[in-house]
Amino acid sequence: MSLKNKLFAGFGLSLLFNATIFSQALPGTLNWYNGEGTGMQTDKAYQLLKNKKPKAVIVAVIDSGVDIEHEDLQGKIWNNEKEIPNNGIDDDKNGYIDDVHGWNFLGNKKGQNLESARLEKTRILAKLMLKYDGIDPSSIKKDAEYELYLKVKSEVEEGRAEFEPYMEMLKQFDAETKKYIEDQMNYNLNVDFNDRALIGDNPDDFNDIHYGNPDVEGPDALHGTHVAGIIAAIRGNNKGGDGVADNVKIMSIRTVPNGDEFDKDIYLAIKYAVDNGASVINMSFGKAYSPHQEKVYEAFKYADSKGVLLIHAAGNDAKDIDIEPNYPTSMYSFQEAPLDHFLTIGASTIKKDSLTASFSNFGKKGVDIFAPGFQIYNSVPQSEYKNLQGTSMAAPMVAGVAALLKSYFPSLSMSEIKSIILSSGTKYKGEFENLSTTGKVVNVYNAVKSCQKLEATKN
């Protein structure tokens, strides 16, 4: 893949993984995702809900951080009423001091925050180098660990070799591209960069949990703020794009750096979200390697047992994730049974004749349904707005839909809501129907009608 394409579609490589960034909405695209045609028909669905009073639903956004002061998210941020702000005391005794709006697992008690991190393959290589570098290959037992060492070593070396020539040409690039190249060489693909030193914990010890700080925005909240806006931005105020759900509280859990997330942070973030009342968890992140898959799956099972819906972006590598998994996944090799509360989302476009976003991952088993993820105009930090695209944008569309349905139909379980989202989508014929389990794009109008019918049977 070319450098340009990596910049525009490299899921998990950096916080540029969300693809092309435009400062303005492209002509004819503002709020298209909530409209008719290839949109989700959200606006039309609200006409069916005029006489219903919704209940607030908490959605956890596990991401790069959220600008909780954004003008279009006012009144939409979760507030931990059991915690007294800034008093340095864990008032609710949940293990997190001053966690008023969520928690930052990428910081330390001094208030410092990690911004850039290595890719997981680089972290794996750094560990295995200590064992295998410089040793005669003929003397090494050829087991799975050694094969992994050879694989990640090759991938990291190839990555550095690709970016190395550009280091001499940085002055020729715009600031965004320059930063991407420097981040790859200095952080993402640098085995010598200790990306956990600032935080101070052991990322392989899941009992070492007393770290982080309450700064839920962090140093670069562009990605997370955009995700939060898709879910919950104030509707109808003519500022940026409209959120999908109108009665939502966003819980910001910062775990995604400029690089790959740590499995332990994801494990703890999911447990934090569940224990603090989230009904839906949005996960717009992913990576090719996951050294602690069993622990992440343990957290998924915990959320599943509590009826919390997990929604994950399929990834932006244009690959079949039935063959090449994008972690975390709902299809672990050791998994004995499917999760009842997990959805993986692909990205669709505004154009019916090219409905699948060119960057979107797909999978007849691994992807459940598609949602708009192309040319999405919404909130970014400092009360600004930008047009981003990626499966990172498609996942919060569905998180917003799930929250909307739960808020207006509280008697329905999240399992029932998940089933309705899948069954009520718009079916498209041709190649598209083979790219996911359903062959559909989410349709909120149809989902609301299905919820009305199911609710009527319970009354």
BELMOMO-V334743 format. One record per residue. N is the residue number from 1. RES is the residue in three letters. PHI is phi in radians with two decimals (none if undefined). Layout:
n->N res->RES phi->PHI
n->N res->RES phi->PHI
This chain:
n->1 res->MET phi->none
n->2 res->SER phi->-1.21
n->3 res->LEU phi->-1.01
n->4 res->LYS phi->-1.04
n->5 res->ASN phi->-1.16
n->6 res->LYS phi->-1.14
n->7 res->LEU phi->-1.07
n->8 res->PHE phi->-1.62
n->9 res->ALA phi->-2.53
n->10 res->GLY phi->-1.39
n->11 res->PHE phi->-1.09
n->12 res->GLY phi->1.52
n->13 res->LEU phi->-1.33
n->14 res->SER phi->-2.97
n->15 res->LEU phi->-1.33
n->16 res->LEU phi->-1.57
n->17 res->PHE phi->-1.11
n->18 res->ASN phi->-1.33
n->19 res->ALA phi->1.51
n->20 res->THR phi->-1.02
n->21 res->ILE phi->-2.07
n->22 res->PHE phi->-2.06
n->23 res->SER phi->-1.33
n->24 res->GLN phi->-2.11
n->25 res->ALA phi->-1.17
n->26 res->LEU phi->-1.26
n->27 res->PRO phi->-0.91
n->28 res->GLY phi->1.38
n->29 res->THR phi->-1.90
n->30 res->LEU phi->-1.05
n->31 res->ASN phi->1.10
n->32 res->TRP phi->-1.02
n->33 res->TYR phi->-1.17
n->34 res->ASN phi->-1.65
n->35 res->GLY phi->-1.60
n->36 res->GLU phi->-1.58
n->37 res->GLY phi->1.17
n->38 res->THR phi->-1.51
n->39 res->GLY phi->-1.32
n->40 res->MET phi->-1.60
n->41 res->GLN phi->1.04
n->42 res->THR phi->-1.13
n->43 res->ASP phi->-1.05
n->44 res->LYS phi->-1.14
n->45 res->ALA phi->-1.12
n->46 res->TYR phi->-1.11
n->47 res->GLN phi->-1.15
n->48 res->LEU phi->-1.42
n->49 res->LEU phi->-1.94
n->50 res->LYS phi->-1.00
n->51 res->ASN phi->-1.73
n->52 res->LYS phi->-1.91
n->53 res->LYS phi->-1.79
n->54 res->PRO phi->-1.41
n->55 res->LYS phi->-1.88
n->56 res->ALA phi->-1.12
n->57 res->VAL phi->-2.14
n->58 res->ILE phi->-1.58
n->59 res->VAL phi->-2.04
n->60 res->ALA phi->-1.50
n->61 res->VAL phi->-1.89
n->62 res->ILE phi->-1.52
n->63 res->ASP phi->-2.81
n->64 res->SER phi->-1.45
n->65 res->GLY phi->2.12
n->66 res->VAL phi->-2.30
n->67 res->ASP phi->-1.32
n->68 res->ILE phi->-1.28
n->69 res->GLU phi->-1.72
n->70 res->HIS phi->-1.02
n->71 res->GLU phi->-1.06
n->72 res->ASP phi->-1.59
n->73 res->LEU phi->-2.07
n->74 res->GLN phi->-1.15
n->75 res->GLY phi->1.45
n->76 res->LYS phi->-1.97
n->77 res->ILE phi->-1.77
n->78 res->TRP phi->-1.12
n->79 res->ASN phi->-2.14
n->80 res->ASN phi->-1.37
n->81 res->GLU phi->-1.19
n->82 res->LYS phi->-1.50
n->83 res->GLU phi->-1.97
n->84 res->ILE phi->-1.54
n->85 res->PRO phi->-1.08
n->86 res->ASN phi->1.01
n->87 res->ASN phi->-1.79
n->88 res->GLY phi->1.20
n->89 res->ILE phi->-2.18
n->90 res->ASP phi->-1.45
n->91 res->ASP phi->-1.07
n->92 res->ASP phi->-1.60
n->93 res->LYS phi->0.95
n->94 res->ASN phi->-1.72
n->95 res->GLY phi->1.65
n->96 res->TYR phi->-2.24
n->97 res->ILE phi->-1.43
n->98 res->ASP phi->1.08
n->99 res->ASP phi->-1.44
n->100 res->VAL phi->-1.33
n->101 res->HIS phi->-2.13
n->102 res->GLY phi->2.47
n->103 res->TRP phi->-2.62
n->104 res->ASN phi->-1.97
n->105 res->PHE phi->-1.49
n->106 res->LEU phi->-1.97
n->107 res->GLY phi->-2.46
n->108 res->ASN phi->-2.20
n->109 res->LYS phi->-1.19
n->110 res->LYS phi->-1.38
n->111 res->GLY phi->1.60
n->112 res->GLN phi->-1.43
n->113 res->ASN phi->-2.24
n->114 res->LEU phi->-1.36
n->115 res->GLU phi->-1.87
n->116 res->SER phi->-1.94
n->117 res->ALA phi->-2.48
n->118 res->ARG phi->-1.35
n->119 res->LEU phi->-1.26
n->120 res->GLU phi->-1.06
n->121 res->LYS phi->-1.12
n->122 res->THR phi->-1.24
n->123 res->ARG phi->-1.13
n->124 res->ILE phi->-1.10
n->125 res->LEU phi->-1.07
n->126 res->ALA phi->-1.01
n->127 res->LYS phi->-1.29
n->128 res->LEU phi->-1.30
n->129 res->MET phi->-1.03
n->130 res->LEU phi->-1.08
n->131 res->LYS phi->-1.70
n->132 res->TYR phi->-1.98
n->133 res->ASP phi->-1.11
n->134 res->GLY phi->1.41
n->135 res->ILE phi->-1.69
n->136 res->ASP phi->-1.05
n->137 res->PRO phi->-0.95
n->138 res->SER phi->-1.20
n->139 res->SER phi->-1.67
n->140 res->ILE phi->-1.73
n->141 res->LYS phi->-1.23
n->142 res->LYS phi->-1.43
n->143 res->ASP phi->-1.93
n->144 res->ALA phi->-1.09
n->145 res->GLU phi->-1.13
n->146 res->TYR phi->-1.17
n->147 res->GLU phi->-1.11
n->148 res->LEU phi->-1.12
n->149 res->TYR phi->-1.01
n->150 res->LEU phi->-1.10
n->151 res->LYS phi->-1.17
n->152 res->VAL phi->-1.23
n->153 res->LYS phi->-1.09
n->154 res->SER phi->-1.11
n->155 res->GLU phi->-1.16
n->156 res->VAL phi->-1.18
n->157 res->GLU phi->-1.11
n->158 res->GLU phi->-1.13
n->159 res->GLY phi->-1.10
n->160 res->ARG phi->-1.15
n->161 res->ALA phi->-1.14
n->162 res->GLU phi->-1.22
n->163 res->PHE phi->-1.51
n->164 res->GLU phi->-0.91
n->165 res->PRO phi->-1.05
n->166 res->TYR phi->-1.30
n->167 res->MET phi->-1.10
n->168 res->GLU phi->-1.49
n->169 res->MET phi->-2.11
n->170 res->LEU phi->-1.02
n->171 res->LYS phi->-1.12
n->172 res->GLN phi->-1.47
n->173 res->PHE phi->-1.74
n->174 res->ASP phi->-1.23
n->175 res->ALA phi->-1.02
n->176 res->GLU phi->-1.16
n->177 res->THR phi->-1.16
n->178 res->LYS phi->-1.01
n->179 res->LYS phi->-1.10
n->180 res->TYR phi->-1.06
n->181 res->ILE phi->-1.13
n->182 res->GLU phi->-1.11
n->183 res->ASP phi->-1.12
n->184 res->GLN phi->-1.05
n->185 res->MET phi->-1.35
n->186 res->ASN phi->-1.53
n->187 res->TYR phi->-2.21
n->188 res->ASN phi->-1.02
n->189 res->LEU phi->-1.99
n->190 res->ASN phi->-1.87
n->191 res->VAL phi->-1.15
n->192 res->ASP phi->-1.53
n->193 res->PHE phi->-1.43
n->194 res->ASN phi->-1.54
n->195 res->ASP phi->-1.51
n->196 res->ARG phi->-2.13
n->197 res->ALA phi->-1.07
n->198 res->LEU phi->-1.12
n->199 res->ILE phi->-1.31
n->200 res->GLY phi->1.60
n->201 res->ASP phi->-1.74
n->202 res->ASN phi->-1.77
n->203 res->PRO phi->-1.19
n->204 res->ASP phi->-1.68
n->205 res->ASP phi->-1.85
n->206 res->PHE phi->-1.39
n->207 res->ASN phi->-1.66
n->208 res->ASP phi->-1.54
n->209 res->ILE phi->-1.96
n->210 res->HIS phi->-1.60
n->211 res->TYR phi->-2.59
n->212 res->GLY phi->1.71
n->213 res->ASN phi->-2.71
n->214 res->PRO phi->-1.48
n->215 res->ASP phi->-1.34
n->216 res->VAL phi->-1.46
n->217 res->GLU phi->-1.67
n->218 res->GLY phi->1.31
n->219 res->PRO phi->-1.38
n->220 res->ASP phi->-2.57
n->221 res->ALA phi->-1.79
n->222 res->LEU phi->-1.00
n->223 res->HIS phi->-1.11
n->224 res->GLY phi->-1.16
n->225 res->THR phi->-1.20
n->226 res->HIS phi->-1.15
n->227 res->VAL phi->-1.06
n->228 res->ALA phi->-1.07
n->229 res->GLY phi->-1.14
n->230 res->ILE phi->-1.04
n->231 res->ILE phi->-1.26
n->232 res->ALA phi->-2.36
n->233 res->ALA phi->-0.94
n->234 res->ILE phi->-0.95
n->235 res->ARG phi->-1.48
n->236 res->GLY phi->1.33
n->237 res->ASN phi->-1.73
n->238 res->ASN phi->1.04
n->239 res->LYS phi->-2.12
n->240 res->GLY phi->1.14
n->241 res->GLY phi->-1.59
n->242 res->ASP phi->-1.47
n->243 res->GLY phi->-1.24
n->244 res->VAL phi->-1.31
n->245 res->ALA phi->-1.79
n->246 res->ASP phi->-1.79
n->247 res->ASN phi->-2.43
n->248 res->VAL phi->-2.33
n->249 res->LYS phi->-2.11
n->250 res->ILE phi->-1.54
n->251 res->MET phi->-1.75
n->252 res->SER phi->-1.59
n->253 res->ILE phi->-2.16
n->254 res->ARG phi->-1.46
n->255 res->THR phi->-2.46
n->256 res->VAL phi->-1.92
n->257 res->PRO phi->-1.51
n->258 res->ASN phi->-1.40
n->259 res->GLY phi->2.57
n->260 res->ASP phi->-1.60
n->261 res->GLU phi->-1.18
n->262 res->PHE phi->-1.64
n->263 res->ASP phi->-1.00
n->264 res->LYS phi->-1.11
n->265 res->ASP phi->-1.10
n->266 res->ILE phi->-1.15
n->267 res->TYR phi->-0.98
n->268 res->LEU phi->-1.24
n->269 res->ALA phi->-1.12
n->270 res->ILE phi->-1.13
n->271 res->LYS phi->-1.13
n->272 res->TYR phi->-1.06
n->273 res->ALA phi->-1.06
n->274 res->VAL phi->-1.12
n->275 res->ASP phi->-1.19
n->276 res->ASN phi->-1.88
n->277 res->GLY phi->1.72
n->278 res->ALA phi->-1.22
n->279 res->SER phi->-1.68
n->280 res->VAL phi->-2.34
n->281 res->ILE phi->-2.16
n->282 res->ASN phi->-1.67
n->283 res->MET phi->-2.24
n->284 res->SER phi->-1.66
n->285 res->PHE phi->-2.69
n->286 res->GLY phi->3.06
n->287 res->LYS phi->-2.75
n->288 res->ALA phi->-1.48
n->289 res->TYR phi->-2.25
n->290 res->SER phi->-2.54
n->291 res->PRO phi->-1.21
n->292 res->HIS phi->-2.13
n->293 res->GLN phi->-1.03
n->294 res->GLU phi->-1.09
n->295 res->LYS phi->-1.25
n->296 res->VAL phi->-1.09
n->297 res->TYR phi->-1.12
n->298 res->GLU phi->-1.04
n->299 res->ALA phi->-1.16
n->300 res->PHE phi->-1.05
n->301 res->LYS phi->-1.12
n->302 res->TYR phi->-1.11
n->303 res->ALA phi->-1.08
n->304 res->ASP phi->-1.05
n->305 res->SER phi->-1.18
n->306 res->LYS phi->-1.69
n->307 res->GLY phi->1.30
n->308 res->VAL phi->-1.72
n->309 res->LEU phi->-1.49
n->310 res->LEU phi->-1.72
n->311 res->ILE phi->-2.18
n->312 res->HIS phi->-2.13
n->313 res->ALA phi->-1.26
n->314 res->ALA phi->-1.22
n->315 res->GLY phi->1.91
n->316 res->ASN phi->-2.06
n->317 res->ASP phi->-1.82
n->318 res->ALA phi->0.95
n->319 res->LYS phi->-2.18
n->320 res->ASP phi->-1.49
n->321 res->ILE phi->-1.38
n->322 res->ASP phi->-1.20
n->323 res->ILE phi->-1.76
n->324 res->GLU phi->-2.08
n->325 res->PRO phi->-1.07
n->326 res->ASN phi->-1.97
n->327 res->TYR phi->-1.53
n->328 res->PRO phi->-1.28
n->329 res->THR phi->-2.40
n->330 res->SER phi->-1.70
n->331 res->MET phi->-2.28
n->332 res->TYR phi->-1.17
n->333 res->SER phi->-1.11
n->334 res->PHE phi->-1.58
n->335 res->GLN phi->-1.24
n->336 res->GLU phi->-1.53
n->337 res->ALA phi->-2.55
n->338 res->PRO phi->-1.20
n->339 res->LEU phi->-1.40
n->340 res->ASP phi->-1.40
n->341 res->HIS phi->-2.24
n->342 res->PHE phi->-2.57
n->343 res->LEU phi->-2.31
n->344 res->THR phi->-1.97
n->345 res->ILE phi->-2.08
n->346 res->GLY phi->-1.63
n->347 res->ALA phi->-1.87
n->348 res->SER phi->-1.89
n->349 res->THR phi->-2.00
n->350 res->ILE phi->-1.40
n->351 res->LYS phi->-1.75
n->352 res->LYS phi->-1.16
n->353 res->ASP phi->-1.40
n->354 res->SER phi->-2.48
n->355 res->LEU phi->-1.22
n->356 res->THR phi->-1.43
n->357 res->ALA phi->-1.07
n->358 res->SER phi->-1.03
n->359 res->PHE phi->-1.55
n->360 res->SER phi->-1.23
n->361 res->ASN phi->-1.20
n->362 res->PHE phi->-2.60
n->363 res->GLY phi->2.94
n->364 res->LYS phi->-1.09
n->365 res->LYS phi->-1.84
n->366 res->GLY phi->-1.49
n->367 res->VAL phi->-1.93
n->368 res->ASP phi->-1.49
n->369 res->ILE phi->-2.86
n->370 res->PHE phi->-1.85
n->371 res->ALA phi->-2.61
n->372 res->PRO phi->-0.97
n->373 res->GLY phi->-2.52
n->374 res->PHE phi->-2.17
n->375 res->GLN phi->0.93
n->376 res->ILE phi->-1.85
n->377 res->TYR phi->-1.68
n->378 res->ASN phi->-2.81
n->379 res->SER phi->-1.22
n->380 res->VAL phi->-2.38
n->381 res->PRO phi->-0.96
n->382 res->GLN phi->1.19
n->383 res->SER phi->0.95
n->384 res->GLU phi->-1.96
n->385 res->TYR phi->-2.46
n->386 res->LYS phi->-2.53
n->387 res->ASN phi->-1.75
n->388 res->LEU phi->-2.10
n->389 res->GLN phi->-2.60
n->390 res->GLY phi->2.62
n->391 res->THR phi->-1.14
n->392 res->SER phi->-1.07
n->393 res->MET phi->-1.57
n->394 res->ALA phi->-1.24
n->395 res->ALA phi->-1.02
n->396 res->PRO phi->-1.17
n->397 res->MET phi->-1.01
n->398 res->VAL phi->-1.30
n->399 res->ALA phi->-1.05
n->400 res->GLY phi->-1.13
n->401 res->VAL phi->-1.11
n->402 res->ALA phi->-1.06
n->403 res->ALA phi->-1.15
n->404 res->LEU phi->-1.03
n->405 res->LEU phi->-1.13
n->406 res->LYS phi->-1.17
n->407 res->SER phi->-1.23
n->408 res->TYR phi->-1.62
n->409 res->PHE phi->-2.28
n->410 res->PRO phi->-1.12
n->411 res->SER phi->-1.32
n->412 res->LEU phi->-1.50
n->413 res->SER phi->-1.36
n->414 res->MET phi->-1.17
n->415 res->SER phi->-1.14
n->416 res->GLU phi->-1.15
n->417 res->ILE phi->-1.13
n->418 res->LYS phi->-1.00
n->419 res->SER phi->-1.07
n->420 res->ILE phi->-1.20
n->421 res->ILE phi->-1.00
n->422 res->LEU phi->-1.28
n->423 res->SER phi->-1.35
n->424 res->SER phi->-1.70
n->425 res->GLY phi->-1.14
n->426 res->THR phi->-1.45
n->427 res->LYS phi->-1.47
n->428 res->TYR phi->-2.12
n->429 res->LYS phi->-1.46
n->430 res->GLY phi->1.55
n->431 res->GLU phi->-1.02
n->432 res->PHE phi->-1.01
n->433 res->GLU phi->-1.21
n->434 res->ASN phi->-1.76
n->435 res->LEU phi->-1.67
n->436 res->SER phi->-2.65
n->437 res->THR phi->-1.08
n->438 res->THR phi->-1.68
n->439 res->GLY phi->1.20
n->440 res->LYS phi->-2.23
n->441 res->VAL phi->-1.96
n->442 res->VAL phi->-0.97
n->443 res->ASN phi->-2.28
n->444 res->VAL phi->-1.21
n->445 res->TYR phi->-1.03
n->446 res->ASN phi->-1.12
n->447 res->ALA phi->-1.12
n->448 res->VAL phi->-1.10
n->449 res->LYS phi->-1.08
n->450 res->SER phi->-1.16
n->451 res->CYS phi->-1.14
n->452 res->GLN phi->-1.06
n->453 res->LYS phi->-1.15
n->454 res->LEU phi->-1.17
n->455 res->GLU phi->-1.07
n->456 res->ALA phi->-1.09
n->457 res->THR phi->-1.31
n->458 res->LYS phi->-1.65
n->459 res->ASN phi->-1.59
